[in-house]
Amino acid sequence: MTSLTRRLGCLLGVLSVGTSLAHGQAITTVNGEEVTMLTGTKAEHTTSSIPTNLYQTYTTRITLGTTTDTASSILASVSENATDTALSSESASETSSATLSYLTGTNSHSTSTSNATASSTESAQPVPTNTRPCNNYPEFCDRKYSNITEVGCHNSPFVRANSAAANQQLGVVDQLNDGVRFLQAQIQWAKNDTVPHFCHTTCDLFDAGPITEWLTTVKDWVVAHPYDVVTILLGNGNYSTPDFYVPHIEKTGILRYIYTPPVIPMTLNDWPTLSHMILTGQRVVMFMDYMANQTAYPWLLDEFTQMWETPFDPVDRNFPCVVQRPPDLPADQAKNRLYLMNHNLNGEANLLGNVLSVPDLSRINETNSAEGFGSLGLAANNCRSDWGRPPNVLNVDYYNMGDPPGSVFEAAARVNNVTYNRKCCGVAASSAQRIEAMLKVPLTLGFIWAAFWTLV
């Protein structure tokens, strides 16, 4: 066995513990040296080169045809949405009637006695106040979609214990239950499967399964939570045209709840309020980063004509709030679009000549904190200072970790000017216990694996 093969064994032990590797791996040579390759096992690469027209531009705005629902059809839609699946006992009791909004305030009659003299006072007609949360906060109901900051899960489907290719510890149902309302995932094609998969760069490295399974799970959650708006960003890792994906998306039933914009592209003022989206049943917003075709599929929004992003895969703990994608976007245009702040700190590892970016778990508590150097809260405030408004998305790895757990939601609440008082996150173990387990288990097993190959 060559020294290079031993080195590859060490690499797999440290970085891929818990990641299922395909059998029947092919042997080839690179620069005359023998190496074990993982090609030809699971990944199917159908695009040979990156298209040149990744970033779309519109010289004029396009008005789309819209359908105006009558009041009765809206009521029927919301009522049906609320009863599609069994809800929790609390939610079921709240949605059993035909009432669509939850209001407080009634005519009050108060009687007070002072110095043995009784007086009766009839109060003025109260102003109705909504107490039913939209995306966890009643204050959000009357806000435009473009005027809210949500926590996002970077690579939401990539959940696997002790895998360096994972980005989250808890699955998508826990993510949504805990308060995440923005989900991002990357699509690739797996060999010998006609359904696209969610894969991390390549399906050899991490295959989270067919997109239909994850999207169906999200759709089921949306059905059971009729007062929530969920956003999905599909990363088109293979640069395929959307007609390859749309039939599979349609099969999940999620398009029943899809939001279709009135114009292309959308500016900040074009977005509706959450209450409007909820009452019209359009509670899923779906973006695609590359190759979207909104003239053919208006509901599949082209990300970069309507949203920009800060630097991707950041390694700088200062997290500069600058536009990286789309490139060369003028500041005046950037200020009139949604924007996503990437706050998933990475560490770079140079292994066997390959530079890999992996989540920096050693600093995850600080990175996901609501305050302090390198924190999510500080970065969000810096963005607000730079652009005059906070980000629309705080995109993070391991959202459930922080100091304390739930600090990512506290950071979002502060820039939203609301109070975060929910419990987090998903499992009962403390943040420190989770981090200790995630850091020690892969590293320990990796050293054992490396020692084994060294002695062989």
C-alpha positions as CSV (number, residue, x, y, z in Angstrom):
1,M,0.0,0.0,0.0
2,T,1.5,3.4,-1.0
3,S,1.9,6.3,1.3
4,L,-0.6,8.3,-0.7
5,T,-3.3,5.7,-0.2
6,R,-2.5,5.8,3.5
7,R,-2.9,9.6,3.4
8,L,-6.3,9.2,1.7
9,G,-7.4,6.8,4.4
10,C,-6.5,9.4,7.0
11,L,-8.4,12.0,5.1
12,L,-11.5,9.9,4.9
13,G,-11.2,9.0,8.6
14,V,-11.0,12.6,9.7
15,L,-13.5,14.2,7.3
16,S,-16.0,11.5,6.4
17,V,-16.8,9.7,9.6
18,G,-20.5,9.0,9.4
19,T,-20.7,9.8,5.7
20,S,-21.7,6.7,3.7
21,L,-19.2,5.9,0.9
22,A,-20.1,4.0,-2.2
23,H,-18.8,0.5,-2.8
24,G,-16.8,-0.6,-5.8
25,Q,-14.6,2.4,-5.9
26,A,-12.6,2.8,-9.1
27,I,-8.8,2.8,-9.0
28,T,-7.0,5.3,-11.3
29,T,-3.8,7.3,-11.3
30,V,-3.1,11.0,-11.0
31,N,0.4,12.1,-12.0
32,G,1.5,8.5,-12.0
33,E,0.5,7.9,-8.4
34,E,-2.1,5.4,-7.3
35,V,-5.1,6.9,-5.5
36,T,-8.6,5.7,-4.6
37,M,-11.2,7.8,-6.3
38,L,-14.9,8.1,-5.4
39,T,-16.0,9.0,-9.0
40,G,-18.5,6.9,-10.9
41,T,-20.3,5.8,-7.8
42,K,-23.2,8.1,-7.1
43,A,-22.7,11.4,-8.8
44,E,-23.9,12.1,-12.3
45,H,-22.5,15.3,-13.8
46,T,-24.6,16.3,-16.7
47,T,-23.3,19.9,-17.2
48,S,-19.7,20.1,-18.5
49,S,-19.2,23.8,-18.1
50,I,-20.6,26.8,-16.2
51,P,-23.0,28.8,-18.3
52,T,-22.0,32.3,-19.2
53,N,-25.4,33.9,-18.5
54,L,-25.7,33.1,-14.8
55,Y,-26.9,36.6,-13.8
56,Q,-30.0,37.9,-15.4
57,T,-30.9,41.5,-16.0
58,Y,-34.1,43.2,-17.0
59,T,-34.2,46.5,-18.8
60,T,-37.9,46.9,-18.2
61,R,-40.3,45.4,-15.6
62,I,-42.6,42.6,-16.7
63,T,-46.2,42.6,-15.4
64,L,-47.5,39.1,-14.8
65,G,-51.2,38.1,-15.1
66,T,-52.8,37.7,-11.7
67,T,-56.0,36.3,-10.4
68,T,-58.1,38.3,-8.0
69,D,-59.8,36.0,-5.5
70,T,-63.2,36.8,-4.1
71,A,-63.6,37.0,-0.4
72,S,-65.4,33.7,-0.3
73,S,-62.8,31.8,-2.2
74,I,-60.1,33.3,0.1
75,L,-62.0,32.2,3.2
76,A,-62.5,28.7,1.8
77,S,-58.8,28.4,0.9
78,V,-57.6,29.4,4.4
79,S,-60.1,27.2,6.1
80,E,-59.1,24.3,4.0
81,N,-55.4,24.9,4.5
82,A,-56.0,24.9,8.3
83,T,-57.6,21.5,8.3
84,D,-55.6,19.6,5.7
85,T,-53.8,17.6,8.4
86,A,-54.2,17.1,12.1
87,L,-52.7,20.0,14.1
88,S,-51.5,20.1,17.7
89,S,-54.2,20.4,20.3
90,E,-53.5,24.0,20.8
91,S,-53.5,24.8,17.1
92,A,-56.6,22.7,16.5
93,S,-58.6,24.5,19.0
94,E,-57.5,27.9,17.6
95,T,-58.4,27.0,14.0
96,S,-61.7,25.1,14.6
97,S,-63.8,28.1,13.9
98,A,-64.1,30.1,10.7
99,T,-62.4,33.1,12.2
100,L,-59.3,34.1,10.2
101,S,-57.7,36.7,12.5
102,Y,-57.5,36.6,16.3
103,L,-58.6,39.9,17.8
104,T,-58.7,41.3,21.3
105,G,-60.7,44.1,22.8
106,T,-64.4,44.3,23.8
107,N,-66.8,46.9,25.1
108,S,-65.9,47.2,28.8
109,H,-68.0,48.4,31.7
110,S,-66.2,49.3,34.9
111,T,-67.6,50.3,38.2
112,S,-65.4,51.9,40.9
113,T,-66.3,53.0,44.4
114,S,-64.4,55.8,46.1
115,N,-65.4,57.6,49.3
116,A,-68.7,55.6,49.4
117,T,-69.6,57.2,46.0
118,A,-70.2,54.8,43.1
119,S,-69.6,55.8,39.5
120,S,-70.1,54.0,36.2
121,T,-68.0,54.6,33.1
122,E,-68.5,53.2,29.6
123,S,-65.2,52.9,27.7
124,A,-64.8,54.0,24.1
125,Q,-65.0,51.5,21.3
126,P,-61.6,49.7,21.4
127,V,-59.4,49.3,18.3
128,P,-59.1,45.6,17.3
129,T,-55.6,44.2,17.9
130,N,-54.3,41.1,16.2
131,T,-52.8,38.6,18.6
132,R,-52.3,35.7,16.3
133,P,-48.6,35.5,15.3
134,C,-47.5,35.5,11.7
135,N,-44.1,33.8,11.5
136,N,-43.9,33.7,15.3
137,Y,-44.7,37.4,15.9
138,P,-48.0,39.3,15.8
139,E,-46.1,42.4,14.8
140,F,-45.1,40.7,11.5
141,C,-48.6,40.3,10.2
142,D,-48.9,43.9,8.9
143,R,-45.2,44.1,7.8
144,K,-44.2,43.6,4.2
145,Y,-42.3,40.4,3.4
146,S,-39.4,42.7,2.5
147,N,-39.4,44.4,5.9
148,I,-38.7,41.3,8.0
149,T,-35.4,39.6,9.0
150,E,-35.6,35.8,9.2
151,V,-33.2,33.1,10.3
152,G,-32.1,30.9,7.5
153,C,-30.6,27.4,7.5
154,H,-27.6,27.1,5.2
155,N,-27.8,23.7,3.5
156,S,-30.9,22.8,5.4
157,P,-31.2,19.1,4.2
158,F,-27.5,18.3,5.0
159,V,-28.1,16.7,8.4
160,R,-25.9,13.8,9.5
161,A,-24.1,13.1,12.7
162,N,-20.3,13.4,12.7
163,S,-20.0,14.3,9.1
164,A,-17.8,17.1,8.0
165,A,-20.1,17.6,5.0
166,A,-23.1,18.4,7.2
167,N,-24.3,21.9,7.9
168,Q,-27.1,21.3,10.4
169,Q,-27.7,19.0,13.3
170,L,-31.5,19.0,13.4
171,G,-33.8,18.1,10.5
172,V,-36.1,20.4,8.6
173,V,-39.2,19.8,10.9
174,D,-37.2,20.8,13.9
175,Q,-35.8,23.8,12.0
176,L,-39.2,25.1,11.2
177,N,-40.7,24.3,14.6
178,D,-37.9,26.3,16.3
179,G,-38.6,29.3,14.1
180,V,-36.5,29.1,11.0
181,R,-38.4,30.4,8.0
182,F,-35.8,30.4,5.3
183,L,-34.4,27.2,3.9
184,Q,-31.6,26.8,1.4
185,A,-30.4,23.6,-0.3
186,Q,-28.3,22.6,-3.3
187,I,-29.6,20.4,-6.1
188,Q,-27.4,17.9,-8.0
189,W,-28.2,14.8,-10.1
190,A,-27.4,11.4,-8.7
191,K,-26.4,8.6,-11.0
192,N,-29.0,6.0,-11.9
193,D,-31.8,8.2,-10.6
194,T,-34.2,10.3,-12.7
195,V,-35.1,12.4,-9.7
196,P,-32.8,15.3,-8.7
197,H,-31.2,15.0,-5.2
198,F,-30.0,17.4,-2.6
199,C,-26.3,16.9,-2.6
200,H,-23.4,18.8,-1.1
201,T,-21.2,19.8,-4.1
202,T,-21.4,16.2,-5.3
203,C,-23.6,13.3,-4.4
204,D,-20.4,11.3,-3.6
205,L,-19.7,13.6,-0.7
206,F,-23.2,13.9,0.8
207,D,-26.5,12.7,-0.7
208,A,-29.5,13.9,1.3
209,G,-31.9,12.1,-1.0
210,P,-34.4,13.1,-3.6
211,I,-35.7,16.6,-3.5
212,T,-39.3,15.3,-3.6
213,E,-38.9,13.8,-0.1
214,W,-37.6,17.0,1.6
215,L,-40.0,19.3,-0.3
216,T,-43.0,17.1,0.7
217,T,-41.9,17.3,4.3
218,V,-41.8,21.1,4.1
219,K,-45.2,21.1,2.3
220,D,-46.7,19.0,5.1
221,W,-45.4,21.4,7.7
222,V,-46.8,24.4,5.8
223,V,-50.2,22.7,5.6
224,A,-50.2,22.2,9.4
225,H,-49.2,25.8,10.1
226,P,-51.6,28.1,8.2
227,Y,-50.2,31.4,9.7
228,D,-46.6,30.9,8.5
229,V,-44.8,32.0,5.4
230,V,-41.8,29.8,4.4
231,T,-39.1,30.7,1.9
232,I,-37.0,28.1,0.0
233,L,-33.8,28.9,-2.0
234,L,-32.9,26.2,-4.4
235,G,-29.2,26.1,-5.3
236,N,-28.9,24.9,-8.9
237,G,-25.6,23.1,-8.5
238,N,-25.8,21.4,-11.8
239,Y,-26.9,24.6,-13.7
240,S,-29.8,22.6,-15.3
241,T,-32.7,24.5,-16.8
242,P,-35.7,24.6,-14.5
243,D,-37.9,22.4,-16.7
244,F,-35.8,19.4,-15.4
245,Y,-36.8,20.3,-11.9
246,V,-40.4,21.6,-12.2
247,P,-42.2,18.2,-12.7
248,H,-40.6,16.9,-9.5
249,I,-41.5,20.0,-7.6
250,E,-45.1,19.8,-8.8
251,K,-45.4,16.2,-7.6
252,T,-44.9,17.2,-4.0
253,G,-48.0,19.4,-3.9
254,I,-46.1,22.4,-2.6
255,L,-47.2,24.6,-5.6
256,R,-50.7,24.7,-4.1
257,Y,-49.2,27.2,-1.6
258,I,-46.7,28.9,-3.9
259,Y,-46.4,32.7,-4.1
260,T,-46.5,34.2,-7.6
261,P,-45.2,37.7,-7.9
262,P,-47.1,40.4,-9.8
263,V,-44.0,41.8,-11.6
264,I,-40.5,40.8,-12.6
265,P,-38.3,41.8,-10.9
266,M,-39.7,42.6,-7.5
267,T,-38.5,45.7,-5.6
268,L,-38.8,46.2,-1.9
269,N,-42.2,48.0,-2.1
270,D,-43.7,45.4,-4.4
271,W,-43.8,42.7,-1.8
272,P,-47.1,42.1,0.1
273,T,-47.6,41.9,3.8
274,L,-47.5,38.5,5.5
275,S,-51.2,38.8,6.4
276,H,-52.0,39.2,2.7
277,M,-49.9,36.1,1.8
278,I,-51.6,34.1,4.5
279,L,-55.1,35.1,3.6
280,T,-54.5,34.4,-0.1
281,G,-52.9,31.0,0.7
282,Q,-49.6,32.0,-1.0
283,R,-47.3,31.0,1.8
284,V,-44.3,29.5,0.1
285,V,-41.8,31.7,-1.7
286,M,-39.4,29.8,-3.9
287,F,-36.2,31.2,-5.3
288,M,-33.5,29.6,-7.6
289,D,-30.0,31.0,-7.7
290,Y,-29.1,30.2,-11.3
291,M,-31.0,29.5,-14.6
292,A,-34.5,30.5,-13.3
293,N,-36.9,31.3,-16.1
294,Q,-39.7,33.4,-14.6
295,T,-41.4,34.0,-18.0
296,A,-42.0,30.2,-18.1
297,Y,-42.4,29.6,-14.4
298,P,-43.3,32.9,-12.7
299,W,-43.4,31.3,-9.2
300,L,-39.8,30.2,-9.4
301,L,-38.1,33.5,-8.6
302,D,-34.7,34.3,-10.0
303,E,-32.7,35.1,-6.9
304,F,-30.2,37.6,-8.1
305,T,-32.5,39.9,-9.9
306,Q,-34.4,40.3,-6.6
307,M,-31.9,39.5,-3.9
308,W,-28.2,39.9,-3.3
309,E,-25.8,38.1,-1.0
310,T,-22.8,38.9,1.1
311,P,-19.6,36.8,0.6
312,F,-20.3,33.1,0.3
313,D,-18.5,30.6,2.5
314,P,-17.0,33.3,4.7
315,V,-13.7,32.8,6.5
316,D,-13.3,36.4,7.7
317,R,-14.8,36.8,11.2
318,N,-15.4,40.5,10.5
319,F,-18.1,39.4,8.0
320,P,-17.9,42.5,5.7
321,C,-21.4,43.4,4.5
322,V,-20.6,43.9,0.8
323,V,-22.3,42.6,-2.3
324,Q,-20.6,39.5,-3.8
325,R,-23.4,38.1,-5.9
326,P,-24.5,39.3,-8.3
327,P,-21.2,41.0,-9.1
328,D,-20.9,44.7,-9.9
329,L,-24.4,45.5,-8.6
330,P,-24.8,49.3,-8.2
331,A,-25.5,50.5,-4.7
332,D,-28.7,52.2,-5.6
333,Q,-30.1,48.9,-7.1
334,A,-28.8,46.9,-4.1
335,K,-30.7,49.1,-1.7
336,N,-34.0,48.3,-3.5
337,R,-33.6,44.5,-3.3
338,L,-33.9,41.9,-0.6
339,Y,-30.5,40.8,0.7
340,L,-29.1,37.7,2.4
341,M,-26.3,37.8,4.9
342,N,-24.1,34.7,4.9
343,H,-22.9,34.1,8.4
344,N,-21.7,30.5,8.2
345,L,-18.1,30.8,9.3
346,N,-15.9,28.3,7.5
347,G,-12.4,26.9,8.1
348,E,-10.2,26.0,5.1
349,A,-8.4,22.7,5.1
350,N,-5.8,21.9,2.5
351,L,-5.8,18.1,2.2
352,L,-4.0,16.2,-0.6
353,G,-3.8,19.3,-2.6
354,N,-7.5,20.1,-2.3
355,V,-8.8,23.1,-0.4
356,L,-12.0,22.2,1.4
357,S,-14.3,24.6,3.3
358,V,-15.9,23.1,6.4
359,P,-18.0,24.7,9.1
360,D,-15.8,26.1,11.9
361,L,-17.4,24.4,14.9
362,S,-14.7,25.5,17.2
363,R,-16.2,29.0,17.1
364,I,-19.8,28.1,16.5
365,N,-21.0,29.5,19.8
366,E,-19.4,32.9,19.1
367,T,-20.5,32.9,15.5
368,N,-24.1,32.3,16.3
369,S,-24.2,34.6,19.3
370,A,-26.4,37.7,19.5
371,E,-23.5,39.9,20.5
372,G,-19.7,40.1,20.6
373,F,-16.9,40.0,18.0
374,G,-17.7,37.7,15.1
375,S,-21.3,37.3,16.2
376,L,-24.4,37.1,14.2
377,G,-25.9,40.0,16.1
378,L,-23.0,42.3,15.5
379,A,-22.8,41.5,11.8
380,A,-26.5,42.1,11.4
381,N,-26.2,45.5,13.0
382,N,-23.2,46.4,10.8
383,C,-25.2,45.5,7.8
384,R,-28.0,47.8,9.0
385,S,-25.6,50.6,9.5
386,D,-24.1,50.1,6.0
387,W,-27.3,49.7,4.0
388,G,-29.9,51.6,6.1
389,R,-31.9,48.4,6.8
390,P,-31.1,45.0,8.3
391,P,-30.7,41.9,6.1
392,N,-33.8,39.9,5.2
393,V,-32.0,36.6,5.9
394,L,-29.4,35.6,8.5
395,N,-28.0,32.4,6.9
396,V,-26.3,30.2,9.4
397,D,-24.9,26.7,10.0
398,Y,-26.0,24.7,13.0
399,Y,-28.8,27.2,13.9
400,N,-29.5,25.3,17.2
401,M,-26.1,26.1,18.6
402,G,-25.1,29.4,20.2
403,D,-24.5,31.1,23.5
404,P,-27.2,30.4,24.6
405,P,-29.1,28.0,22.3
406,G,-31.6,30.2,20.4
407,S,-29.2,33.1,20.1
408,V,-29.6,33.2,16.4
409,F,-33.3,34.0,16.9
410,E,-32.5,36.6,19.5
411,A,-30.2,38.3,17.0
412,A,-33.0,38.4,14.5
413,A,-35.5,39.6,17.0
414,R,-33.3,42.6,17.9
415,V,-33.0,43.9,14.4
416,N,-36.8,43.2,13.9
417,N,-37.5,45.2,17.1
418,V,-39.5,42.4,18.6
419,T,-39.0,40.3,21.8
420,Y,-37.8,36.7,21.4
421,N,-39.2,34.5,24.2
422,R,-39.5,31.0,22.6
423,K,-37.7,27.8,23.7
424,C,-34.9,26.4,21.6
425,C,-33.9,24.1,20.1
426,G,-35.1,20.7,19.0
427,V,-33.4,18.5,21.6
428,A,-32.9,18.8,25.3
429,A,-29.1,18.6,25.4
430,S,-27.2,21.7,26.2
431,S,-25.4,23.6,23.5
432,A,-22.0,22.8,25.1
433,Q,-22.8,19.1,25.2
434,R,-23.8,19.1,21.5
435,I,-20.6,21.0,20.5
436,E,-18.4,18.7,22.6
437,A,-19.9,15.6,21.0
438,M,-19.6,17.0,17.5
439,L,-16.0,18.0,17.9
440,K,-14.7,15.1,19.9
441,V,-16.3,12.1,18.1
442,P,-15.2,12.7,14.5
443,L,-11.7,13.9,15.7
444,T,-11.2,10.9,18.0
445,L,-12.3,8.4,15.4
446,G,-10.3,10.2,12.8
447,F,-7.1,9.8,14.8
448,I,-7.9,6.1,15.4
449,W,-8.4,5.7,11.6
450,A,-5.1,7.5,10.9
451,A,-3.2,5.4,13.4
452,F,-4.5,2.2,11.8
453,W,-3.4,3.2,8.3
454,T,0.0,4.3,9.6
455,L,0.6,0.9,11.1
456,V,-0.6,-1.1,8.1
